[in-house]
Amino acid sequence: MTRCDCGAGAGSRAIHTTGCVTQTFDVSVETEGVSLVLIRPLNLGVSDWLKENTEGEWFGGALVVEPRYADTLIDGLRDAGYSVT
């Protein structure tokens, strides 16, 4: 996933301004209500890391995590060098 600080998202047809900085993320974190967090790998390396380091359930290409474990998992991903959005 790529995000541009000028406000034009990935796949946007907007003309980016000079000096626009884009960021590429390895992991997307989605909150589903108060009971679930979806950790969605955006590349194969993250997917492999999650499968090796967790024993959770997968739904729609995302690891389903209870909110109380999400921060620890996100910290682990960042410590492993992955960028999280």
Rosetta blueprint (number, residue, H / E / L):
1 M L
2 T E
3 R E
4 C E
5 D L
6 C L
7 G L
8 A L
9 G E
10 A L
11 G L
12 S L
13 R L
14 A L
15 I L
16 H L
17 T L
18 T L
19 G L
20 C L
21 V L
22 T E
23 Q E
24 T E
25 F L
26 D L
27 V E
28 S E
29 V E
30 E E
31 T E
32 E E
33 G L
34 V L
35 S L
36 L E
37 V E
38 L E
39 I E
40 R E
41 P E
42 L L
43 N L
44 L H
45 G H
46 V H
47 S H
48 D H
49 W H
50 L H
51 K H
52 E H
53 N H
54 T L
55 E L
56 G L
57 E E
58 W E
59 F E
60 G L
61 G L
62 A E
63 L E
64 V E
65 V E
66 E L
67 P H
68 R H
69 Y H
70 A H
71 D H
72 T H
73 L H
74 I H
75 D H
76 G H
77 L H
78 R H
79 D H
80 A L
81 G L
82 Y L
83 S L
84 V E
85 T L
